[in-house]
Amino acid sequence: MPDAPSPPDATGDPSRGVGAEPLLERVRRRPPSPPASGTTAAAHLASLAVPFRSLIDASGPVTPRLLDEAAGPGYTRQRWELGAYPGMPFAAYVLRPHRAAPGAPTVLALHGHGYGSRQLVGLTEDGGTDPDRSDGHGHFAESLAALGANVVVPDVVGFGQRRSAADTAPDEPSACARLTRHLAFAGLSLAGARLAELTAVLDSLAGLGLDPGAPLGAAGHSGGSLLASCLGLVDHRVRAVALSAYANTYAQSILAMRHCPCNYVPGLARTGEMPDVLAGLAPRPLLIETGRADRIFPLAGFRAAAASLERAYGAGGALTVAEHDGGHRVDGRVIHPRLVEHLAGAR
C-alpha cells in the first residue's frame, strides 16, 4: 500500500516547510548515473571546456608581450600580457630563479579568491611590496621559485584584477556568482571557461621564453586547487599536482556549507566523490595538504579523502599527504619541495 499522506502543518500547508531537502539529500547520497556508461571525471571536464576551446581557436594565436621586469629575492619577476578569448587580454607573472638548473621544471601556480596573481608573488593589490604572508596564499609562487622552478602565475578570469564593473557592483556577492548564472543560462560552465583559458596559457609557454618540453606541474590554493586538479585531469602535460586547502569530500565541504558557486562544477559529482575524481590523476604524483583548523574544508573530510586516495594510489610515493596547524591557507613546507623533486625526476 502507498504511504499515508503526511498531515499538513499548523498553517495547513502540506509541504510542512520541507522544501527541496529530500531531493537534495537523494542527489547528494546517490547522484543519477552518468549520461554515458563509463564517463570519467577527466572526460566530463574536457567536455565542459570544448565549447570554449572553439572560441579561443577562432581568435587565432596571441603572441605574449612583456610588460615589465623587476628583481625579486633570488629571482627575476616578469609580467606578461597574454590573450585567449577575443577582447580579453590578461596578465601573468613569470618568476625565473637566478640559479635555475638547465631543464628546470615549470610550475603553473593558481590563486583562489582574493586580488589575484599579485598575492602569490609578494605584492600588494596596488603592486607595492607586500611583507605580509598571512593572507592565505602565503606568496607561494615565491616559495616555488626558491626551490628552483620557473613559475607562471596567470590572473584567473573572475578573480582579482579580472573582474568587470558589473562583477563588483554592491549587490553582487562575487564575480563567480554572476559569471556562473550567465554561462549556465547558455548551457555553459565557468569551470569550462577557466580550463580552456588555462590550457591556452600552457600553449603559450614558449612565447613566455620557457621550455615547453620541461617537466610541468600545477599548484593551487583553494579555488586555485580546484582548477589545478581539473587541469591535471584534462591536460597530461601536467605531470604532478599540488593542492592546498581543497582536497576533501564533497559531502563534508562544499555540500555541507555555503561556498562560492565556482566550486559546484556541473555534472562532476556524477563521476564520483572528490577523492574518486582526484584519483584520476594517478599514477602521476598528487600532493595534498590541509590546515587542521580549516573550517570550510574540514579536517575529517580531508582525512577521509586521504584514506581513499591512499587506497587508490597504493605504495610507491606518488601520493603525499600533509597536515599543518593553520587554517584555510597554504603551508607548502612538505608538498612544494616534493612537487619540485617529482618534476626534476621527470627529466
N, C-alpha and C positions, 0 to 999 in steps of 0.2 A: 504494500500500500504506500502511496506517496506520503511524505511527511505532512503532518498537520500544519496549516499556516500559522506563523507566529502572530500573537496578538499585537495590535498596534500599541504604540507608546501612549503616554498620557495626553499627547496632543491629537491623537487619532491618526498619526502618520505611520503607516505600516513599515516604512523603511527603518524606523527606530534609531535614526541617526548613524546607521552603519556606513553609509556612503558606499564607496567602491572598495573598501578594505578587503573583503573576501576575495574579490577578483585579483587585487594586487598581491595578496598573500599566495594565491594559487600560482600566479605567474612567477613570483619570487622562488617558490619551492620547486616548481617544475615548469620552466618555460615551454611553450609549444615547440615541437620538434623543428629543426632547421628546415628551410624551404626546399632544400635538396639533400638527399641522403649523403652523409659523409662530408658535409660542408665544414671546413675548418675555420678557425678564427683568422688565420692568415688570408685565406681565400675571401672570406667575408670582408675583411678590412680592405683588401685590394679592390674589391668591387665598389666600395664606397668612394675610393679615390679615382676610379676610371673616368667618370664624367668631368672631373676637374682636370685630369691629365689632358683631355682633349682641348680644354680652354688654354692650357699652358702651351701645348704644341702648336695651336693655331697662332699664337702670338710670335712664334719664332724664337730663336736663341737670343738671350740678352747678355751682352758682354759685361762682366763685373767692372766697376770703376772704383779705383782707390780714392777715398775721400780725405783721409789724413793718416798720420803715423806718429806714434809717440813712444818714448821709452817707458817701460814698466819695470818692476823689480824682477830682474832676471829674464825678461822677455821684451820683445817689440810688439806693441799693440797697434794693429791696423784697423781702420774702419772702412768697410767697402759698401758700395751701393749695388744691390742685386735686383733682379726682376724675374717674375714668373708669370703672374696674371697681368694682362694688359692694363696699363694705367695704375699699377700698384707697386711702385718701387719700394724697397725696404732696405734696411741696413743690417750688416752683420759685422761683428768683431772677429778678427783673427789674431790669436796670440801665438807668437813664434819664439820658442825658447832660444836664448843666446847660444846655448851649448847643445842644441838638438843633435842627436846622433844621425848618421846617414840612414835614410829609410825610416825615420822616426814615425810612430803612428800618429794618426789624426783622430781626434775625438770631437763629435758634434755634441755640444753642451746646450741643453734646452731648459729654459727658465719656465717657471709656473706663473701664477698670478702675481702681479706687482707692477713695477715700472719697466720691466723688460731686460734686455741684454746687459744693460749697464750694471744691474745688480750682481752679475756674475764676474765682472772684470774690474771690480774695485772702484766704481764710480757712483756718484750720487745721481739722482734723476736729472739734474741740470748739467751733468757732465763734469762736476768737480770731483776731486779725490775723496773717497769715502773710507775713513779709518775704521768704520764700524762693521763688524761681520755678524751682527746679531739679528739680521732681518729674515733669516731662514735660508736664503741661498748661500750665505757664507762665502761669497766670492769664489765659488768652487771652480770656475774656469781658470783662475789664477793658480789654484792648487794643482790642477791637471797639468798646466804649463810647467810648474815647478818640478813635476815628475818626468818631464822631457817630452810631453806630447804637444803637437801642434793642435790648437783648439779653435774651433769655429763656433761662434755664438750668434745665431740669427735672431732677429726680433720676430716673434711668432704672431701671426695675424690675430687681432682681437685682444692682445695683451699690451700693456705699457704704451710705447710710442705708436703702436699700430691700432689706435682707436680713433674713430672719427668724432666730430662734434655730436652726432646723434648717439654714439655709444656712451658719451659722458654726460648726457642730459640728466638732470636731477632725478627724474622718475625712472631711470634705467638702473636696475640692480647691477648689471655688468654688461660689457660688450658681448660676452659669450651668450648671454640670455637673448639679446636682440638678434645676433647672428644665427643662433640656433633656430629661433622662430621663423625667420625669413627663409633660411635654407630648407627647413622642414616643409614649409608651405610649397616648395618646388620639388619635394621628394628627395632632397639632398641633405648632407650632414656636414657639420663643422669639422668633425674628425676627418672626413674625406678631403675637405678643402685644405686642412693643415698638412695632412700626409702628402698630398700631391705636391704642395709647395716645398716641403722639406726634401722630398725626392729630387726636386729641381735644384735645391741647394747642393745636394751631393753631386748632381750632374755638373755643377759649376766649380768643383774643387780645382781643376786645372786652371781655370780663369782666375782663381784666387792665388795662384802661384804655388799650389800644393800638389804633391804627387798623388794622382788618383789611384795609383796602384799600391800606395802604402796601406798597412792594416788600418781599418776604420772601425771605431767604436762609437757608441752613443751613451750619453749620461744625462740624467734629468733629475729635477726636483718636483715633487707633487704633480701638477698638471703636465709639467715637462717630462716626468717619468712615464705618464700615460703615453705621451707622444713618442718617447724613446722606445718603449716596448712595442708599440704598434709599428713604428718604422722598422724596427728589427725584424718583425714578423713578415712585413711585405717586401723588404729590400735586403737581400742576402749579401750585399756589400758590407753591411754592418756585421762585424764578426764577434762582437761582445757588447753586452748591455749592462749598465749600472743604474740602479733605481734607488732614489732616496725618497722616503716619506710617501710611499704609494703602495707597494706590494701588500696585499691583504686578501680578504674575501669580499665580494660584493655585498653579501648579506650583512657583514659586520661593519662595513664602511659606507659606501655611497647609498646603500639601500636602508641604512639604519638611522640616517640623519640627513639634514639638508646639505647638499653640495652644489657646486656650480654646475649648470646644465651641461657644460662641455664634458663632464665625466660620464654622462649617460650616452655611450656610443650606440646608435640604433642597431638593434639586432645582435649585438655582441654576446649578450647573456645566453642567447640561443645556442651558442657554440660551447658553453661550459662556464664554470665558476672562474674567478680570476686566476687561481693557480693553474687551472687547466689551460687557460689562454696563454699564460706565461710559459708553460711547459712546451709550447710550440716553438720556443726559441732553441730548445735542446737539439743537438749537442753543443751548440755554441755557448760560451760562458755567460752566465747570468749572475749578477752580483746585486744583492738587495740589502738595504738597511732600514731600520726604523728607530725612532725615539720611544723609549718606554713611556714617556709622558705625552705622546701624540694622541690628542683627543679625537681627531677626525679620521684617522686611520689607526684604530686601536690595537694595542699590543696583542690581545687574544687573537684577533683576526690575522695579524702578521704571523704569529706562531703557527696558526692552523695552515696558512698558505705555505710557510716554510716547510712544514712537515710533509705536505702534499708534494711540493717541489722536490724535496729530498728523495721521496719515493720515485718520482718521475725521472730524476737525473741519475740516481744511483751513485755509486762510488766513482772517484776519479778526479775530483777537484774542480769540475766545471761550474759548480754552484757554490757561491759564497753567501753566507747569511751572517749579518752583524746587527747588534743592538747597541744603542748608546743611551745615556741618561737624560738626554734632552727631549724636546717636544717635536713639533712639526717643522723640522729643519734638516739641512744637510750636515752630516758629520764628516764622512768621507775618509776617515783615517784608515779604515780597513779596505773598503771596496774600491777606492780610486787607485791606490797603488797596485792592487790586484788586477784591476782593469788594464792599466798600462802594461803590467807584466804579461798578461794574456796576449795583448796586441803585439808586444815586442816579440813574443814567442811565435806569433803567427807569421813573422817574416820568413 
